Structure formats: C-alpha cells, structure tokens
C-alpha cells in the first residue's frame, strides 16, 4: 500500500506554494500575509476528509472515452500531462482514481460496410499498447481480483469496455475472442437481437454466454424492454455505465424510478455520469442525481461515471478527472456516511465484478461454450 499512497498523494495540494512548501497559518489562525483570510476549520475538513477517504477507497470510474480520443491525436504523453485531453496520469492521481472502464466506440456505419468488429479490435489493441507504454501507472484488469491487485501495486486498473454490442458481429465466437483479449463489458443495444422490443432468443443466449465468460452487461441506452429482460435472464448483476435519474432530468439514457427500483431489487449498479447533458450543469446537480439513485435503488447500487474524453460537456467544478475529491466533499457535506461514500467510489463496482466472476465460475461448471447462431435461433 506504500506505493499506492505515494502515487495518490498529489504534490500540489491546496495551501502549497509553487516551491512545494506549505504556507503555515500565523499563530491564532489570524490573517495570512497578503490579507487573505484563512479557511474555517470546518471548510478545510471537507476536502481533507474526502482525500483521506479516497486514499483508501479510490474512485472506480465507470466510463472513459480515452481510447477513441487517443486515436484522434497525432501525439500525446499521459505521464507529463496533455491539455488536449481531460484525462492523464497526473490528473487521475490527483482525482484519486483507482480503476477506469475504457470504452470501445463502435461505428454505426451500416449499410456502407460494417466495421464494428475491426474497430473494436483496433481500439482494444490500442488500449494494450497504451497500458504497456505507461506500465508504471496503468495495468489491465479483468475482474475484482486483478483490479485490487493493480491498486495494491500502485497502478490504476484499466478495464476494457464497455463496447457496443455490434462489436461481436452477431457471433458468440467473436464474443469469446474479444473476452480472451480482455473485454470485460458489453453494451446491449443497437442490434437486431437487443432492440426496442427486447431480447430475441439469440439475445438471451448472448446474455447466458456473457454470464459464462464473466462479461458484464451494460444497459445504458438499452430499451426498457431489453433492460428488464436482461435483468430476468442474467444470473450476474447488470450495470448502467452512464445513466442518471429521469425524475430529475430527461435524457434517453436516464432511468425512471421504476427501473431504478428494479436495479435495487436485482442488486445491479447505476453509474451516474458527470455529464452536463445527463445530470445538469453544476456539481450540485450531479450530487442530486447520486442522492436520488441512492434513495430509490439503495446505497449499494450507485456509482460514478466520469465520461471524460467522450465529447460530453461537464459541470465546471468537475471539468476533468482530477476533480473527484470535490464531489466527494460535497456528498460528505450533505451528510453521506463514510460507508456510503466508500461504497459509491470503490465498493459497489468491486461487488459487481465479484458477482460476475462468481457467476462465471458456476456457469462454466454447468455448461460449455454455446454453439448457438443467430440464424438458427432468430432465423
């Protein structure tokens, strides 16, 4: 854990001068030189308490667009920092991020030619190269155990996915191949077998095979019919990687209270996005969504999704991946218990990853790889 602490302790905390020395308050807590008034102890307590909690329970960020963003840049350096991105290693460390899901963007290019599978493979290859290049800060992880190992070694765990369901090309063999290469999460929407009317017979077989492999089902953007059928078929917890509360803000990806209640009943996970279009333009709006999801689904069913480097606008106070301590301080100021905060940041994602792994181990004892095809089941 010493390595982890070294990486998490940012060298430029509030109150430090440019040369790294902390400017002490004068005796009695009076005005500091230059006329600036010192912060009240209770105001300092929030950020300090937030950083202390995140040192032991860092953020598991449910959605990053970094792979696609890196493909668009002619040059980048994640260690030195890059102003063309909202994420780099210094900001991830400052934000106390311990794990991230790196999304694989799948093009919607029918009928000009379906490049979904090759695009997913290209981005997956890019992720592997990026993590290898920055192996001092990043490590690919597939499950809860590997995520924890990465954190204990002072690395940020990189989970590959979610990828759009079109990435498997309507093939269970392609799903297994992508999983073997590291895919950990698949978004079930935008296909003939996971659409507005729900899952087809082949779609249900995809979910069963995902359960057997340990691939998480992401339902952000899925129709209500698909979401409810996945919850009925899947033996592993499902998650929504970028969904807020529809009761607070209308957006196609946000969940109504009925579906949030179903998330709680099935012990799924709703990862609330730090995106202005989905949760509102202020830090307080994001906190409102987190509180609403916690109240309806339960404190064990809510998490965080940065949505950095996706092109989505963010609240000004949450402009990049370094700002998570500000959000945690806001929640603590609203009376959240430390147990609920640490579940939000780290524990709930770990629970879902453990659930997927447990389900996969049990499923592999009961059945082998499925030989089903879309032509046979849906034809």
ZILIN-V228663 format. One record per backbone hydrogen bond with DSSP energy under -0.5 kcal/mol. NH is the residue of the N-H (numbers start at 1). CO is the residue of the C=O. If there is no record, write none. Layout:
# ZILIN-V228663
{{NH,CO} {NH,CO}}
This chain:
# ZILIN-V228663
{{5,1} {6,2} {7,3} {8,4} {9,5} {10,8} {16,13} {17,21} {20,17} {23,15} {24,22} {29,26} {30,27} {32,36} {35,32} {43,40} {44,40} {45,41} {46,42} {47,43} {48,44} {49,45} {50,46} {51,47} {52,48} {53,49} {54,50} {55,51} {56,52} {56,53} {57,53} {59,96} {60,345} {61,59} {61,99} {62,304} {64,101} {65,308} {69,65} {70,66} {71,67} {72,68} {72,69} {73,70} {81,77} {85,82} {89,78} {90,78} {92,88} {93,89} {94,90} {95,91} {96,93} {97,92} {98,59} {99,59} {100,157} {101,61} {102,100} {102,159} {103,64} {103,101} {104,162} {105,103} {107,105} {109,107} {112,109} {113,109} {115,113} {119,115} {120,116} {121,117} {122,118} {123,119} {124,120} {125,121} {126,122} {127,123} {128,124} {129,125} {130,126} {131,127} {132,128} {133,129} {134,130} {135,132} {137,134} {138,134} {139,156} {141,158} {147,143} {148,144} {149,145} {150,146} {151,147} {152,148} {153,149} {154,151} {155,150} {156,137} {157,98} {157,155} {158,139} {159,100} {159,157} {160,182} {161,102} {161,159} {163,185} {164,104} {165,187} {165,189} {167,164} {168,165} {169,166} {171,168} {175,171} {176,172} {177,173} {178,174} {179,175} {180,176} {181,177} {182,179} {183,178} {184,160} {185,160} {186,216} {187,163} {188,186} {188,218} {189,187} {191,194} {194,191} {195,198} {198,195} {200,193} {204,200} {205,201} {206,202} {207,203} {208,204} {209,205} {210,206} {211,207} {212,208} {213,209} {214,210} {215,210} {216,184} {218,186} {218,216} {219,239} {222,219} {227,223} {228,224} {229,225} {230,226} {231,227} {232,228} {233,229} {234,230} {239,217} {240,269} {241,239} {243,240} {243,271} {246,244} {246,255} {247,255} {248,245} {249,245} {254,251} {255,244} {260,256} {261,257} {262,258} {263,259} {264,260} {265,261} {266,262} {267,264} {268,263} {269,238} {270,301} {271,240} {271,269} {272,270} {272,303} {274,305} {275,273} {276,313} {278,275} {279,275} {280,275} {280,276} {286,282} {287,283} {288,284} {289,285} {290,286} {291,287} {292,288} {293,289} {294,290} {295,291} {296,292} {297,293} {298,293} {298,294} {301,298} {302,299} {303,270} {304,60} {305,272} {307,63} {308,63} {310,307} {316,281} {318,315} {319,316} {321,86} {323,320} {326,323} {327,323} {328,324} {329,325} {330,326} {331,327} {332,328} {333,329} {334,330} {335,332} {336,331} {341,337} {342,338} {343,339} {344,340} {345,341} {346,342} {347,342} {348,343} {350,346} {351,347} {352,348} {353,349} {354,350} {355,351} {356,352} {357,353} {358,354} {359,355} {360,356} {361,357} {362,358} {363,359} {364,360} {365,361} {366,362} {366,363} {367,363} {374,170} {377,373} {378,374} {379,374} {379,375}}
